[in-house]
Amino acid sequence: MDKLQVALLQLPVVADKDENLTKAALGLREAAGKGARLVVLPEMWTTPYDTAVFADYAEGRTGKTATFLSNMARELEMVIVGGSIPEKDKAGRIYNTAFVFDAQGEPLAYHRKKHLFDIDIAGGQYFRESDVLTPGEESTTFETLGWTFGLGICFDVRFPDQALDMVRQGADCLIYPAAFNPSTGPLHWELLMRARAMDAQSWLLACAPARQTDGGYVSWAHSLVVNPWGTVEHDLGTGAQVRIASLYKESIETVRAQIPIRGIQA
């Protein structure tokens, strides 16, 4: 499949998990109605982005949110990259995990965030995911719809070796559910996403929560679609919306042929 229709769901996130699921269902149905074959949700879209509450919202791989995503994927016959949620394993460890379901509602991939968000910006953001979360250990790729996708989460994008590892596994498109903030967002959000697309010579989809300033963690938003030349094709701004985009295999082949980078083709 040379052309692929995808969608980004830049959703507002509230404290009520059921309300978040309801809003996601509306967005998923809108995306399917506009022809999307694959849709991406934001990082931590079922919970406030707050380490103090991650344990309260955490679920296993057969929990409420996983069941919701599986059912929606089956109903809409659409691949769903379910952003990320707090995942609790049988030992009680909590991860920041992306769940992916195929168009039949079957689990296709899981990615546990490898690089946890621990920052202390002077005069700006302080946040430590490692106070609560356990890091993942693997780079993640999956195949569907004739494409290979690489999947990271937010802070993972700062590590080019992880992106190149996914490309060497065949990734045509990198996907990053993410939630940058007003301290790092203006400086690094677009820069990093464009850099990873350029390094990988692949498409890149970055999906963030919509911006809300009424308390708690504030998302920079600005979900992006970046092409293999490193050019931003879509920037969703700060509000809640569903955006459809078209990805083309031909553009990957063109840039890799015109600017061969040693290591990507290895």
Phi and psi restraints in degrees (value plus and minus 20) as a CYANA .aco file:
   2 ASP   PHI     -90.9   -50.9
   2 ASP   PSI     -64.9   -24.9
   3 LYS   PHI    -121.4   -81.4
   3 LYS   PSI     113.8   153.8
   4 LEU   PHI    -151.1  -111.1
   4 LEU   PSI     105.8   145.8
   5 GLN   PHI    -108.6   -68.6
   5 GLN   PSI     103.7   143.7
   6 VAL   PHI    -144.6  -104.6
   6 VAL   PSI     147.9   187.9
   7 ALA   PHI    -159.7  -119.7
   7 ALA   PSI     123.9   163.9
   8 LEU   PHI    -129.3   -89.3
   8 LEU   PSI     112.8   152.8
   9 LEU   PHI    -129.1   -89.1
   9 LEU   PSI      80.6   120.6
  10 GLN   PHI    -109.2   -69.2
  10 GLN   PSI      73.8   113.8
  11 LEU   PHI    -119.3   -79.3
  11 LEU   PSI     125.1   165.1
  12 PRO   PHI     -95.0   -55.0
  12 PRO   PSI     123.3   163.3
  13 VAL   PHI    -135.9   -95.9
  13 VAL   PSI     110.1   150.1
  14 VAL   PHI    -142.3  -102.3
  14 VAL   PSI     156.1   196.1
  15 ALA   PHI     -93.4   -53.4
  15 ALA   PSI     -41.2    -1.2
  16 ASP   PHI    -107.0   -67.0
  16 ASP   PSI      88.8   128.8
  17 LYS   PHI     -79.2   -39.2
  17 LYS   PSI     -61.5   -21.5
  18 ASP   PHI     -82.4   -42.4
  18 ASP   PSI     -57.1   -17.1
  19 GLU   PHI     -85.5   -45.5
  19 GLU   PSI     -58.7   -18.7
  20 ASN   PHI     -83.2   -43.2
  20 ASN   PSI     -60.8   -20.8
  21 LEU   PHI     -85.2   -45.2
  21 LEU   PSI     -59.8   -19.8
  22 THR   PHI     -83.5   -43.5
  22 THR   PSI     -64.8   -24.8
  23 LYS   PHI     -84.5   -44.5
  23 LYS   PSI     -58.2   -18.2
  24 ALA   PHI     -84.2   -44.2
  24 ALA   PSI     -60.6   -20.6
  25 ALA   PHI     -80.6   -40.6
  25 ALA   PSI     -62.2   -22.2
  26 LEU   PHI     -82.6   -42.6
  26 LEU   PSI     -63.7   -23.7
  27 GLY   PHI     -86.0   -46.0
  27 GLY   PSI     -60.7   -20.7
  28 LEU   PHI     -84.3   -44.3
  28 LEU   PSI     -61.2   -21.2
  29 ARG   PHI     -86.9   -46.9
  29 ARG   PSI     -58.2   -18.2
  30 GLU   PHI     -83.1   -43.1
  30 GLU   PSI     -63.3   -23.3
  31 ALA   PHI     -82.5   -42.5
  31 ALA   PSI     -64.3   -24.3
  32 ALA   PHI     -83.6   -43.6
  32 ALA   PSI     -60.4   -20.4
  33 GLY   PHI     -84.2   -44.2
  33 GLY   PSI     -43.5    -3.5
  34 LYS   PHI    -114.9   -74.9
  34 LYS   PSI     -14.6    25.4
  35 GLY   PHI      77.2   117.2
  35 GLY   PSI     -10.7    29.3
  36 ALA   PHI     -88.7   -48.7
  36 ALA   PSI     117.4   157.4
  37 ARG   PHI    -118.9   -78.9
  37 ARG   PSI     -41.9    -1.9
  38 LEU   PHI    -161.0  -121.0
  38 LEU   PSI     117.8   157.8
  39 VAL   PHI    -152.3  -112.3
  39 VAL   PSI     125.1   165.1
  40 VAL   PHI    -139.8   -99.8
  40 VAL   PSI     111.7   151.7
  41 LEU   PHI    -121.0   -81.0
  41 LEU   PSI     147.8   187.8
  42 PRO   PHI     -98.7   -58.7
  42 PRO   PSI     151.6   191.6
  43 GLU   PHI     -88.3   -48.3
  43 GLU   PSI     119.5   159.5
  44 MET   PHI      26.0    66.0
  44 MET   PSI      35.0    75.0
  45 TRP   PHI    -108.0   -68.0
  45 TRP   PSI     -26.9    13.1
  46 THR   PHI    -119.7   -79.7
  46 THR   PSI     -24.6    15.4
  47 THR   PHI    -162.4  -122.4
  47 THR   PSI     129.5   169.5
  48 PRO   PHI     -77.3   -37.3
  48 PRO   PSI     124.0   164.0
  49 TYR   PHI    -102.0   -62.0
  49 TYR   PSI      64.4   104.4
  50 ASP   PHI    -172.0  -132.0
  50 ASP   PSI      98.3   138.3
  51 THR   PHI     -79.8   -39.8
  51 THR   PSI     -43.6    -3.6
  52 ALA   PHI     -88.9   -48.9
  52 ALA   PSI     -39.3     0.7
  53 VAL   PHI    -136.5   -96.5
  53 VAL   PSI     -24.2    15.8
  54 PHE   PHI     -75.3   -35.3
  54 PHE   PSI     -61.6   -21.6
  55 ALA   PHI     -83.0   -43.0
  55 ALA   PSI     -56.2   -16.2
  56 ASP   PHI     -87.3   -47.3
  56 ASP   PSI     -50.6   -10.6
  57 TYR   PHI    -117.4   -77.4
  57 TYR   PSI     -25.7    14.3
  58 ALA   PHI     -87.3   -47.3
  58 ALA   PSI     125.8   165.8
  59 GLU   PHI    -159.3  -119.3
  59 GLU   PSI     142.2   182.2
  60 GLY   PHI    -107.0   -67.0
  60 GLY   PSI    -195.6  -155.6
  61 ARG   PHI     -98.1   -58.1
  61 ARG   PSI     -22.5    17.5
  62 THR   PHI    -141.3  -101.3
  62 THR   PSI       1.4    41.4
  63 GLY   PHI     -99.1   -59.1
  63 GLY   PSI    -189.9  -149.9
  64 LYS   PHI     -79.5   -39.5
  64 LYS   PSI     -66.3   -26.3
  65 THR   PHI     -90.1   -50.1
  65 THR   PSI     -62.1   -22.1
  66 ALA   PHI     -80.9   -40.9
  66 ALA   PSI     -61.9   -21.9
  67 THR   PHI     -83.6   -43.6
  67 THR   PSI     -62.5   -22.5
  68 PHE   PHI     -78.8   -38.8
  68 PHE   PSI     -69.5   -29.5
  69 LEU   PHI     -83.9   -43.9
  69 LEU   PSI     -61.6   -21.6
  70 SER   PHI     -81.4   -41.4
  70 SER   PSI     -66.1   -26.1
  71 ASN   PHI     -84.6   -44.6
  71 ASN   PSI     -60.4   -20.4
  72 MET   PHI     -87.8   -47.8
  72 MET   PSI     -60.3   -20.3
  73 ALA   PHI     -81.5   -41.5
  73 ALA   PSI     -62.8   -22.8
  74 ARG   PHI     -87.1   -47.1
  74 ARG   PSI     -66.0   -26.0
  75 GLU   PHI     -81.1   -41.1
  75 GLU   PSI     -63.7   -23.7
  76 LEU   PHI    -112.8   -72.8
  76 LEU   PSI     -25.9    14.1
  77 GLU   PHI      32.7    72.7
  77 GLU   PSI      33.4    73.4
  78 MET   PHI    -161.2  -121.2
  78 MET   PSI     119.6   159.6
  79 VAL   PHI     -94.2   -54.2
  79 VAL   PSI     110.5   150.5
  80 ILE   PHI    -138.7   -98.7
  80 ILE   PSI      98.5   138.5
  81 VAL   PHI    -113.4   -73.4
  81 VAL   PSI      82.2   122.2
  82 GLY   PHI     -99.2   -59.2
  82 GLY   PSI      24.4    64.4
  83 GLY   PHI      32.2    72.2
  83 GLY   PSI    -149.6  -109.6
  84 SER   PHI    -167.9  -127.9
  84 SER   PSI     136.4   176.4
  85 ILE   PHI    -159.2  -119.2
  85 ILE   PSI     144.3   184.3
  86 PRO   PHI     -91.9   -51.9
  86 PRO   PSI     100.4   140.4
  87 GLU   PHI    -126.9   -86.9
  87 GLU   PSI     110.5   150.5
  88 LYS   PHI    -127.5   -87.5
  88 LYS   PSI     108.3   148.3
  89 ASP   PHI    -111.4   -71.4
  89 ASP   PSI    -199.7  -159.7
  90 LYS   PHI     -86.5   -46.5
  90 LYS   PSI     -42.2    -2.2
  91 ALA   PHI    -107.6   -67.6
  91 ALA   PSI     -20.6    19.4
  92 GLY   PHI      69.9   109.9
  92 GLY   PSI     -19.6    20.4
  93 ARG   PHI     -92.3   -52.3
  93 ARG   PSI     127.5   167.5
  94 ILE   PHI    -135.8   -95.8
  94 ILE   PSI     113.7   153.7
  95 TYR   PHI    -143.3  -103.3
  95 TYR   PSI     138.0   178.0
  96 ASN   PHI    -114.8   -74.8
  96 ASN   PSI      83.5   123.5
  97 THR   PHI    -144.8  -104.8
  97 THR   PSI     116.3   156.3
  98 ALA   PHI    -115.8   -75.8
  98 ALA   PSI     111.2   151.2
  99 PHE   PHI    -127.4   -87.4
  99 PHE   PSI     113.0   153.0
 100 VAL   PHI    -142.1  -102.1
 100 VAL   PSI     112.2   152.2
 101 PHE   PHI    -143.6  -103.6
 101 PHE   PSI     120.1   160.1
 102 ASP   PHI    -101.3   -61.3
 102 ASP   PSI    -199.8  -159.8
 103 ALA   PHI     -91.4   -51.4
 103 ALA   PSI     -25.1    14.9
 104 GLN   PHI    -121.1   -81.1
 104 GLN   PSI     -17.3    22.7
 105 GLY   PHI      64.0   104.0
 105 GLY   PSI      -9.7    30.3
 106 GLU   PHI    -110.4   -70.4
 106 GLU   PSI     126.5   166.5
 107 PRO   PHI     -81.0   -41.0
 107 PRO   PSI     111.4   151.4
 108 LEU   PHI    -130.7   -90.7
 108 LEU   PSI     -55.4   -15.4
 109 ALA   PHI    -185.6  -145.6
 109 ALA   PSI     138.3   178.3
 110 TYR   PHI    -153.3  -113.3
 110 TYR   PSI     120.1   160.1
 111 HIS   PHI    -150.9  -110.9
 111 HIS   PSI     103.3   143.3
 112 ARG   PHI    -116.5   -76.5
 112 ARG   PSI     104.3   144.3
 113 LYS   PHI     -70.2   -30.2
 113 LYS   PSI     101.3   141.3
 114 LYS   PHI     -99.0   -59.0
 114 LYS   PSI     -59.0   -19.0
 115 HIS   PHI    -132.8   -92.8
 115 HIS   PSI      86.6   126.6
 116 LEU   PHI     -96.9   -56.9
 116 LEU   PSI     131.4   171.4
 117 PHE   PHI    -104.2   -64.2
 117 PHE   PSI      71.6   111.6
 118 ASP   PHI    -140.1  -100.1
 118 ASP   PSI      82.7   122.7
 119 ILE   PHI    -154.8  -114.8
 119 ILE   PSI     136.4   176.4
 120 ASP   PHI    -165.9  -125.9
 120 ASP   PSI      70.7   110.7
 121 ILE   PHI    -111.1   -71.1
 121 ILE   PSI     100.8   140.8
 122 ALA   PHI     -76.6   -36.6
 122 ALA   PSI     103.1   143.1
 123 GLY   PHI      53.4    93.4
 123 GLY   PSI     -10.9    29.1
 124 GLY   PHI    -157.2  -117.2
 124 GLY   PSI    -148.7  -108.7
 125 GLN   PHI    -103.5   -63.5
 125 GLN   PSI     117.9   157.9
 126 TYR   PHI    -145.0  -105.0
 126 TYR   PSI     108.0   148.0
 127 PHE   PHI    -179.8  -139.8
 127 PHE   PSI     118.9   158.9
 128 ARG   PHI    -156.3  -116.3
 128 ARG   PSI      75.5   115.5
 129 GLU   PHI     -83.1   -43.1
 129 GLU   PSI     -51.7   -11.7
 130 SER   PHI     -86.5   -46.5
 130 SER   PSI     -32.7     7.3
 131 ASP   PHI     -83.5   -43.5
 131 ASP   PSI     -45.9    -5.9
 132 VAL   PHI    -146.5  -106.5
 132 VAL   PSI     -56.2   -16.2
 133 LEU   PHI    -116.1   -76.1
 133 LEU   PSI     134.5   174.5
 134 THR   PHI    -124.0   -84.0
 134 THR   PSI     115.3   155.3
 135 PRO   PHI     -94.9   -54.9
 135 PRO   PSI     131.2   171.2
 136 GLY   PHI     -97.6   -57.6
 136 GLY   PSI     156.7   196.7
 137 GLU   PHI    -144.8  -104.8
 137 GLU   PSI     -31.0     9.0
 138 GLU   PHI    -139.1   -99.1
 138 GLU   PSI     130.5   170.5
 139 SER   PHI    -100.2   -60.2
 139 SER   PSI     130.6   170.6
 140 THR   PHI    -148.5  -108.5
 140 THR   PSI     108.7   148.7
 141 THR   PHI    -150.5  -110.5
 141 THR   PSI     136.1   176.1
 142 PHE   PHI    -169.4  -129.4
 142 PHE   PSI     135.0   175.0
 143 GLU   PHI    -134.6   -94.6
 143 GLU   PSI     114.6   154.6
 144 THR   PHI    -186.5  -146.5
 144 THR   PSI     131.8   171.8
 145 LEU   PHI      36.9    76.9
 145 LEU   PSI       6.4    46.4
 146 GLY   PHI      59.6    99.6
 146 GLY   PSI     -12.1    27.9
 147 TRP   PHI    -141.1  -101.1
 147 TRP   PSI     138.0   178.0
 148 THR   PHI    -133.1   -93.1
 148 THR   PSI     110.9   150.9
 149 PHE   PHI    -136.3   -96.3
 149 PHE   PSI     121.4   161.4
 150 GLY   PHI    -124.3   -84.3
 150 GLY   PSI     119.8   159.8
 151 LEU   PHI    -146.8  -106.8
 151 LEU   PSI     101.0   141.0
 152 GLY   PHI    -147.4  -107.4
 152 GLY   PSI     156.0   196.0
 153 ILE   PHI    -153.1  -113.1
 153 ILE   PSI      98.3   138.3
 154 CYS   PHI      24.7    64.7
 154 CYS   PSI    -120.9   -80.9
 155 PHE   PHI     -78.6   -38.6
 155 PHE   PSI     -42.0    -2.0
 156 ASP   PHI     -76.6   -36.6
 156 ASP   PSI     -48.3    -8.3
 157 VAL   PHI     -86.4   -46.4
 157 VAL   PSI     -38.3     1.7
 158 ARG   PHI     -97.7   -57.7
 158 ARG   PSI     -20.4    19.6
 159 PHE   PHI    -138.3   -98.3
 159 PHE   PSI      75.3   115.3
 160 PRO   PHI     -83.0   -43.0
 160 PRO   PSI     -47.0    -7.0
 161 ASP   PHI     -84.4   -44.4
 161 ASP   PSI     -54.2   -14.2
 162 GLN   PHI     -87.6   -47.6
 162 GLN   PSI     -62.2   -22.2
 163 ALA   PHI     -82.8   -42.8
 163 ALA   PSI     -64.7   -24.7
 164 LEU   PHI     -87.8   -47.8
 164 LEU   PSI     -52.6   -12.6
 165 ASP   PHI     -81.1   -41.1
 165 ASP   PSI     -61.7   -21.7
 166 MET   PHI     -87.5   -47.5
 166 MET   PSI     -57.6   -17.6
 167 VAL   PHI     -86.3   -46.3
 167 VAL   PSI     -59.5   -19.5
 168 ARG   PHI     -86.2   -46.2
 168 ARG   PSI     -41.5    -1.5
 169 GLN   PHI    -105.4   -65.4
 169 GLN   PSI     -16.2    23.8
 170 GLY   PHI      88.1   128.1
 170 GLY   PSI     -13.5    26.5
 171 ALA   PHI     -82.2   -42.2
 171 ALA   PSI     107.5   147.5
 172 ASP   PHI    -113.1   -73.1
 172 ASP   PSI     -40.4    -0.4
 173 CYS   PHI    -168.0  -128.0
 173 CYS   PSI     113.4   153.4
 174 LEU   PHI    -120.1   -80.1
 174 LEU   PSI     117.4   157.4
 175 ILE   PHI    -142.1  -102.1
 175 ILE   PSI     108.3   148.3
 176 TYR   PHI    -150.1  -110.1
 176 TYR   PSI      74.6   114.6
 177 PRO   PHI     -82.0   -42.0
 177 PRO   PSI     114.3   154.3
 178 ALA   PHI    -177.2  -137.2
 178 ALA   PSI     141.0   181.0
 179 ALA   PHI    -166.6  -126.6
 179 ALA   PSI      52.0    92.0
 180 PHE   PHI     -85.4   -45.4
 180 PHE   PSI     149.8   189.8
 181 ASN   PHI    -143.7  -103.7
 181 ASN   PSI     153.3   193.3
 182 PRO   PHI     -86.9   -46.9
 182 PRO   PSI     -29.7    10.3
 183 SER   PHI    -101.9   -61.9
 183 SER   PSI     -72.1   -32.1
 184 THR   PHI    -112.9   -72.9
 184 THR   PSI     -42.9    -2.9
 185 GLY   PHI     -77.1   -37.1
 185 GLY   PSI     -73.5   -33.5
 186 PRO   PHI     -82.2   -42.2
 186 PRO   PSI     -49.0    -9.0
 187 LEU   PHI    -104.8   -64.8
 187 LEU   PSI     -63.3   -23.3
 188 HIS   PHI    -143.7  -103.7
 188 HIS   PSI     -37.4     2.6
 189 TRP   PHI     -77.3   -37.3
 189 TRP   PSI     -83.3   -43.3
 190 GLU   PHI     -86.4   -46.4
 190 GLU   PSI     -59.3   -19.3
 191 LEU   PHI     -76.2   -36.2
 191 LEU   PSI     -69.1   -29.1
 192 LEU   PHI     -87.1   -47.1
 192 LEU   PSI     -63.0   -23.0
 193 MET   PHI     -85.8   -45.8
 193 MET   PSI     -61.0   -21.0
 194 ARG   PHI     -87.5   -47.5
 194 ARG   PSI     -58.8   -18.8
 195 ALA   PHI     -83.7   -43.7
 195 ALA   PSI     -63.3   -23.3
 196 ARG   PHI     -87.0   -47.0
 196 ARG   PSI     -58.7   -18.7
 197 ALA   PHI     -83.4   -43.4
 197 ALA   PSI     -60.9   -20.9
 198 MET   PHI     -88.5   -48.5
 198 MET   PSI     -64.9   -24.9
 199 ASP   PHI     -78.2   -38.2
 199 ASP   PSI     -65.7   -25.7
 200 ALA   PHI    -103.2   -63.2
 200 ALA   PSI     -36.2     3.8
 201 GLN   PHI      30.6    70.6
 201 GLN   PSI      30.5    70.5
 202 SER   PHI    -157.5  -117.5
 202 SER   PSI     147.6   187.6
 203 TRP   PHI     -89.3   -49.3
 203 TRP   PSI     137.3   177.3
 204 LEU   PHI    -163.6  -123.6
 204 LEU   PSI     113.0   153.0
 205 LEU   PHI    -138.5   -98.5
 205 LEU   PSI     102.6   142.6
 206 ALA   PHI    -140.6  -100.6
 206 ALA   PSI      99.9   139.9
 207 CYS   PHI    -140.7  -100.7
 207 CYS   PSI     102.1   142.1
 208 ALA   PHI    -138.2   -98.2
 208 ALA   PSI     140.5   180.5
 209 PRO   PHI     -86.4   -46.4
 209 PRO   PSI     132.4   172.4
 210 ALA   PHI     -83.2   -43.2
 210 ALA   PSI     134.7   174.7
 211 ARG   PHI     -99.6   -59.6
 211 ARG   PSI     112.2   152.2
 212 GLN   PHI    -155.9  -115.9
 212 GLN   PSI     116.2   156.2
 213 THR   PHI    -137.6   -97.6
 213 THR   PSI       0.1    40.1
 214 ASP   PHI    -115.5   -75.5
 214 ASP   PSI       7.1    47.1
 215 GLY   PHI     106.5   146.5
 215 GLY   PSI     130.0   170.0
 216 GLY   PHI      56.1    96.1
 216 GLY   PSI    -181.9  -141.9
 217 TYR   PHI     -86.6   -46.6
 217 TYR   PSI     113.2   153.2
 218 VAL   PHI    -125.8   -85.8
 218 VAL   PSI     101.2   141.2
 219 SER   PHI    -100.0   -60.0
 219 SER   PSI     118.7   158.7
 220 TRP   PHI     -87.1   -47.1
 220 TRP   PSI     -46.8    -6.8
 221 ALA   PHI      46.4    86.4
 221 ALA   PSI    -153.0  -113.0
 222 HIS   PHI      37.2    77.2
 222 HIS   PSI      26.1    66.1
 223 SER   PHI     -71.8   -31.8
 223 SER   PSI     125.1   165.1
 224 LEU   PHI    -150.8  -110.8
 224 LEU   PSI     129.3   169.3
 225 VAL   PHI    -138.8   -98.8
 225 VAL   PSI     100.8   140.8
 226 VAL   PHI    -139.3   -99.3
 226 VAL   PSI     114.5   154.5
 227 ASN   PHI    -108.7   -68.7
 227 ASN   PSI     153.3   193.3
 228 PRO   PHI     -86.0   -46.0
 228 PRO   PSI     -33.1     6.9
 229 TRP   PHI    -102.7   -62.7
 229 TRP   PSI     -25.7    14.3
 230 GLY   PHI      66.2   106.2
 230 GLY   PSI      -3.0    37.0
 231 THR   PHI    -117.1   -77.1
 231 THR   PSI     114.1   154.1
 232 VAL   PHI     -95.2   -55.2
 232 VAL   PSI     100.0   140.0
 233 GLU   PHI    -115.4   -75.4
 233 GLU   PSI     -49.1    -9.1
 234 HIS   PHI    -161.8  -121.8
 234 HIS   PSI     113.5   153.5
 235 ASP   PHI    -148.7  -108.7
 235 ASP   PSI      97.3   137.3
 236 LEU   PHI    -102.5   -62.5
 236 LEU   PSI     -17.0    23.0
 237 GLY   PHI      46.3    86.3
 237 GLY   PSI    -165.2  -125.2
 238 THR   PHI    -132.5   -92.5
 238 THR   PSI     -36.3     3.7
 239 GLY   PHI    -106.3   -66.3
 239 GLY   PSI     148.9   188.9
 240 ALA   PHI     -91.9   -51.9
 240 ALA   PSI     112.2   152.2
 241 GLN   PHI    -188.4  -148.4
 241 GLN   PSI     144.6   184.6
 242 VAL   PHI    -131.8   -91.8
 242 VAL   PSI     106.7   146.7
 243 ARG   PHI    -142.8  -102.8
 243 ARG   PSI     108.4   148.4
 244 ILE   PHI    -115.3   -75.3
 244 ILE   PSI     119.8   159.8
 245 ALA   PHI    -160.9  -120.9
 245 ALA   PSI     134.2   174.2
 246 SER   PHI    -129.6   -89.6
 246 SER   PSI     109.5   149.5
 247 LEU   PHI    -129.1   -89.1
 247 LEU   PSI     125.5   165.5
 248 TYR   PHI    -149.4  -109.4
 248 TYR   PSI     108.2   148.2
 249 LYS   PHI     -82.6   -42.6
 249 LYS   PSI     -57.3   -17.3
 250 GLU   PHI     -76.3   -36.3
 250 GLU   PSI     -56.6   -16.6
 251 SER   PHI     -88.5   -48.5
 251 SER   PSI     -50.3   -10.3
 252 ILE   PHI     -86.6   -46.6
 252 ILE   PSI     -68.0   -28.0
 253 GLU   PHI     -81.8   -41.8
 253 GLU   PSI     -58.9   -18.9
 254 THR   PHI     -84.2   -44.2
 254 THR   PSI     -70.2   -30.2
 255 VAL   PHI     -88.6   -48.6
 255 VAL   PSI     -56.4   -16.4
 256 ARG   PHI     -90.4   -50.4
 256 ARG   PSI     -50.2   -10.2
 257 ALA   PHI     -96.0   -56.0
 257 ALA   PSI     -59.3   -19.3
 258 GLN   PHI     -98.3   -58.3
 258 GLN   PSI     -52.5   -12.5
 259 ILE   PHI    -149.5  -109.5
 259 ILE   PSI      56.2    96.2
 260 PRO   PHI     -88.0   -48.0
 260 PRO   PSI     105.1   145.1
 261 ILE   PHI    -128.6   -88.6
 261 ILE   PSI     101.2   141.2
 262 ARG   PHI     -82.0   -42.0
 262 ARG   PSI     111.9   151.9
 263 GLY   PHI      90.7   130.7
 263 GLY   PSI     -63.3   -23.3
 264 ILE   PHI     -88.0   -48.0
 264 ILE   PSI     -61.8   -21.8
 265 GLN   PHI    -105.0   -65.0
 265 GLN   PSI     -21.3    18.7
